[in-house]
Amino acid sequence: MIMETEDTGAGSVEFSARWKDWVAVKKMTIRNDTKPEEIAFNLASIRQSIDRKAYEILGVYINIKELDDYASKVVSGRKKNFKEIADSIQELSTAESRKAIESACVKNTDLKDIASTYLLRKVVQLIGFDFDVNQEMLAKAYKDLKLPKQRGRQPKK
């Protein structure tokens, strides 16, 4: 949620969620000198967290790993261009793809549309595109924006 104070243009972006052991808190103070790309970067982070968690939660009913593996197979050897996306999407209309989606939804066949959406999104992302603005795109376009470091133990250099 973006909140703005009267007349100053200052405000904040605040997002918090808690479910079981998942906690997400993202806050940003917006001042008059805050750049639009900084706000977009923060909003993209929130959207990416929500998308990732939504599919993770539905992973109880949809075998996400199976869909990830199938998506990797579909894009194997493909390069980042629109023709490759078109060819990959065409491949998603095959009987083999329908079988992969049905297999991934064995616990709840009513979720096939959600599984199909996940698979399409995963294929497009593996080729190197996305449907929405994401942090990686913004960091590439604006060198002063830095991606957060991966959590956990980092290998020594």
N, C-alpha and C positions, 0 to 999 in steps of 0.2 A: 504494500500500500504506500502511495506517495502522499505525503502531507505537506502542505505549503502554508507558510505564515502570510499574513496580509501584507501586500504592497512591497515586501522586501525581495521576493523571489527566492528567499531561503526556505528550506524545508528539510524533509528527511525521507528516506526510503527505509521501511522497517518490515521485516518478515520474520515470523517465528512459528515454528511447528513442533509439536511433540506427539509422538505416537509410539507406544511401547518403549523400545530402547533407542529410537531415532529422535534426535533433537537437531533442529536446524535453526540458527539465528543469524540473520543477515541484516546489518544496519549500516546506514550511510547518512551522514549529515550533508545537506546540500547548502552551500553558501553561494553568494553572488558570483564568486569566481570559479565555481565548480563547472567543469567542462561537460557538455552534453554526452560525450563519449564515455566519461566516467560514470554517469548515471546509467547509460545503456549497458555498460559493462556489469554493473551491479545487478540490474534487472535481468540480464542474460544469465547470471549466476543463479539467481532465484529460480528462473524458469527451468534451467538445466537440473537443478536439485529436485524440483517438483516432478519433472518428467521421469527422471531416473528412479525416484522413490515410488511413483505410481506404478511403474512396470515391475519394480522389485516386489511391491506388495501383492500385485496380481500374479507374481511368480509362484504363489501358492497353488494357483489353478492353471497357469500357463508355463510350459517348460521353456523358459527364456534361453537357457543354454542351447537347447535343441534348435531354436530359431536363430541364435547367433551363429552356430555352426553352419546351418544351411545358408545364411546370408554370406558368410565367408566363402562358401563354395560358389555361390552365384557370382560374386565379384572377383573371384580368383583370376589374376592376370589382367584385370581391367585397369585402364588409366582414367585420370580425372578429366572427363569431358562429357558433354551432353549426349553424344551418341552412345557412350557406354551406359549412361543412366537409362536411356531409352531401351537399349538392348536388355539391360538388367530387369527393367520393369516388364518388358515382354516375357522374359523368362519366369517372372512371378505369376504369370497367367497360365502356366502349364499344370498338368495333372500332378506332376512331381511336387510342385509348390503347394498345391491344395492338400496333398497327402502330408507334407511336412507340417502345415498349419493344423490340420486335423489331429495329427499325432501329438503336436505340442499342446493341444487343448483337450486331451483325453479326459481330464478331470472335470471339465465344464465346457461342453461344445457350444454353449451360448456365447463364449468369448472369442469365437473365430474372427469376428471383425476387428476386435482389439489386437489379436495376435497378428492379423494381416497388416494392420497399421504399424505395429511394432516392426514387423519384418520389412516393410517398405522403407520406413525411416532408417532402419539399421543398414539396409543395402545402400541407400543414398549417402549415409554418413561414411560408410566404409569406402565408397568411391572418392569421398573428399568434399562432399557438399552437405548442406543442411537446409532444413525448411525454415529455420528461424535464425535470427542473429545470435551468435554464440560468442563466448569469451575468446575462443581461439581466433575467430575471424577479426574481432575487434583488436586483439593484441597484435595481430599481423598488420593491421591497417594503422594502428596508433602505437608506435614503438614505446611510448611512455607508460602504456598499460602493461602490467605484468601478470601473467597467469599465476595462480596460487601454486605453491609447491605441493607435491604429493605428500600425503601423510605417511608416517611409518619410517622404518629404517631405510636410509639412503645408502647405496653402495659407495665405498671409498673410491676416490679418483686417483 
